[in-house]
């Protein structure tokens, strides 16, 4: 929209000064797809507005992220959260905590090791695992 992109310190300052973070993907409807933007937003404690079609509502509740399905729904969510800073901050805090619980460095490293060492137990992770080894047939 004619604005320069932000990078490095300017990007971090912009995130730090924001109250809401919009996480919209060009790949709509792909199961749990997001760029690393979601980690930036959650890690910096923003209330995240995210498309319901992303399926992140499988991992997060409406008290942890603000889901929307249409542009009108997005506008309504923004309006409600701007008018209710306590609710916005509660969603941001809960979303940050849940994101860290799900995707902290230990859990992600354990998952990577489990996949690499072919010992993945899909039930050990709350997200869908796509790299489980096929069960051998007799």
C-alpha positions in Angstrom: 0.0 0.0 0.0 2.9 2.3 -0.8 4.6 2.0 2.5 8.2 0.9 2.8 8.8 -2.5 4.4 10.5 -2.5 7.8 13.5 -4.5 8.6 15.9 -5.1 11.5 15.6 -2.7 14.4 12.8 -0.7 12.8 10.7 -3.9 12.4 11.3 -4.8 16.0 10.4 -1.3 17.3 7.2 -1.4 15.2 6.2 -4.8 16.8 7.1 -3.6 20.3 4.9 -0.5 19.9 1.8 -2.4 18.5 -1.1 -3.7 20.4 -2.5 -6.0 17.8 -0.8 -8.2 15.3 -2.5 -9.3 12.0 -1.4 -12.7 10.8 -2.8 -13.1 7.3 -1.3 -15.6 4.8 -1.3 -15.7 1.1 -1.8 -19.4 1.4 -5.3 -19.4 2.9 -6.9 -22.6 4.0 -3.6 -24.6 4.3 -3.6 -26.5 7.6 -1.6 -24.6 10.3 0.4 -22.6 7.7 2.0 -19.4 8.8 5.2 -17.6 8.2 7.5 -16.9 11.1 5.5 -13.7 11.6 3.2 -15.6 14.1 6.3 -16.3 16.3 7.3 -12.7 16.1 3.8 -11.5 17.1 3.3 -14.1 19.9 6.8 -13.7 21.2 6.4 -10.0 21.6 3.1 -10.4 23.4 0.7 -9.0 20.8 -2.9 -10.0 20.6 -3.0 -12.0 17.3 -5.7 -11.6 14.7 -5.7 -14.7 12.5 -7.9 -16.3 9.9 -10.0 -19.1 11.2 -9.3 -21.0 7.9 -5.7 -21.4 9.1 -6.9 -24.0 11.6 -4.9 -22.5 14.4 -8.2 -22.7 16.3 -7.2 -26.4 16.8 -4.3 -25.3 19.0 -5.5 -22.0 20.4 -8.8 -20.9 21.9 -10.7 -17.7 21.3 -9.2 -16.5 24.6 -5.7 -16.9 23.2 -6.1 -15.6 19.7 -8.7 -13.5 17.9 -10.0 -15.5 15.0 -11.9 -14.1 12.0 -13.5 -15.5 8.9 -14.4 -12.4 6.9 -13.2 -8.8 6.5 -16.3 -7.7 8.4 -15.5 -10.1 11.2 -11.9 -8.8 11.3 -13.1 -5.2 11.6 -15.5 -6.2 14.4 -12.7 -8.0 16.2 -10.4 -5.0 15.9 -13.1 -2.7 17.1 -13.9 -4.8 20.1 -10.3 -5.2 21.1 -9.5 -1.6 20.7 -12.5 -0.7 22.9 -11.6 -3.3 25.5 -7.9 -3.1 26.3 -8.2 -5.4 29.3 -9.6 -8.2 27.0 -7.0 -7.4 24.4 -4.2 -7.7 26.9 -5.6 -10.9 28.4 -5.8 -12.5 24.9 -2.2 -11.4 24.2 -0.9 -12.8 27.5 -2.7 -16.1 27.1 -1.7 -16.4 23.5 1.9 -15.8 24.3 1.9 -18.3 27.1 0.2 -21.0 25.0 2.5 -20.3 22.0 5.5 -20.7 24.2 4.1 -23.9 25.8 3.5 -25.4 22.3 6.6 -24.2 20.5 9.3 -23.5 22.9 12.9 -24.4 22.1 12.9 -27.7 24.0 9.6 -29.0 22.5 10.6 -28.1 18.9 14.1 -29.6 19.4 12.6 -32.8 20.8 10.3 -33.0 17.8 13.2 -32.5 15.3 15.2 -35.2 17.1 12.3 -37.6 17.1 11.8 -37.2 13.4 15.5 -37.4 12.6 16.0 -40.5 14.7 12.8 -42.1 13.3 11.2 -42.4 16.8 8.3 -40.0 16.4 5.3 -40.7 18.6 2.6 -38.5 17.0 0.6 -38.6 20.3 3.4 -36.8 22.1 2.7 -33.6 20.2 -0.5 -31.5 20.1 0.0 -30.5 16.5 -0.6 -32.9 13.6 2.6 -34.7 12.7 3.2 -35.1 9.1 6.5 -37.0 9.2 5.6 -40.1 11.2 7.1 -43.2 9.7 4.6 -45.6 8.1 3.8 -48.6 10.2 5.5 -51.7 8.7 3.1 -54.2 7.3 3.6 -57.9 8.2 
